[in-house]
């Protein structure tokens, strides 16, 4: 047994576990495909799925086809929201 290789393998395992549990904010671009009466919007998710989200800028007039920035705080799908307009 090579002690150096075993130590490196152990460090890799610890780093992989730590990284897989690490949560960060993620922002991505999307497009609104539908507006709802309750001030929610249906957008295309990164994986092509449809998601219903709120806008964090309520005074912003968004319409179908608007290009937007979407934020997912700490990787939480439940808290995903529109945070800006793309140009």
C-alpha positions in Angstrom: 0.0 0.0 0.0 1.3 3.4 -1.0 0.5 5.8 1.9 0.8 8.9 -0.3 -1.8 7.6 -2.8 -4.2 6.6 0.0 -4.0 10.0 1.5 -4.7 11.7 -1.8 -7.7 9.3 -2.4 -9.0 10.2 1.0 -8.7 13.9 0.3 -10.5 13.5 -3.0 -13.4 11.7 -1.4 -13.7 14.4 1.3 -13.7 17.2 -1.4 -16.2 15.4 -3.6 -18.6 15.1 -0.6 -18.1 18.7 0.4 -18.6 20.0 -3.2 -21.8 17.9 -3.8 -23.4 19.5 -0.7 -22.3 23.1 -1.6 -25.3 25.3 -2.5 -24.9 28.6 -4.4 -27.1 31.1 -6.1 -27.5 30.4 -9.8 -28.6 32.9 -12.4 -29.5 31.9 -16.0 -31.2 33.5 -19.0 -34.7 32.4 -20.1 -37.8 33.6 -22.0 -41.4 34.0 -20.8 -43.7 31.7 -22.6 -46.9 32.6 -20.8 -48.2 35.3 -18.4 -50.7 34.4 -15.7 -53.4 36.6 -14.1 -51.9 36.1 -10.6 -48.6 37.9 -11.6 -46.7 34.7 -12.2 -44.9 33.8 -15.4 -44.2 30.5 -17.1 -40.6 30.3 -18.3 -38.4 27.8 -19.9 -36.0 26.2 -17.4 -32.4 25.4 -18.2 -33.3 21.9 -19.0 -36.2 22.8 -21.3 -38.9 22.3 -18.7 -41.6 24.8 -18.0 -41.5 26.6 -14.6 -44.0 29.0 -13.0 -42.2 31.8 -11.2 -42.7 35.2 -9.7 -40.9 38.4 -10.6 -38.8 40.1 -7.9 -39.6 43.4 -9.7 -43.4 43.7 -9.5 -43.5 47.0 -11.3 -41.9 45.5 -14.4 -44.2 44.9 -17.3 -43.4 41.5 -18.7 -45.1 39.9 -21.7 -44.9 36.7 -23.5 -41.6 36.5 -25.4 -39.7 38.8 -22.9 -36.1 37.8 -22.3 -35.3 37.6 -18.6 -32.7 36.7 -16.1 -33.9 34.1 -13.6 -32.2 33.5 -10.2 -32.3 30.3 -8.2 -31.1 31.1 -4.6 -29.0 28.3 -3.1 -30.2 25.9 -5.8 -33.8 26.0 -4.6 -36.4 25.5 -7.3 -39.1 26.7 -4.9 -37.5 30.1 -4.6 -36.6 30.6 -8.2 -37.7 34.1 -9.5 -37.2 36.6 -12.3 -34.6 39.1 -11.3 -34.1 41.2 -14.4 -34.6 41.8 -18.1 -32.1 40.7 -20.8 -31.5 43.0 -23.8 
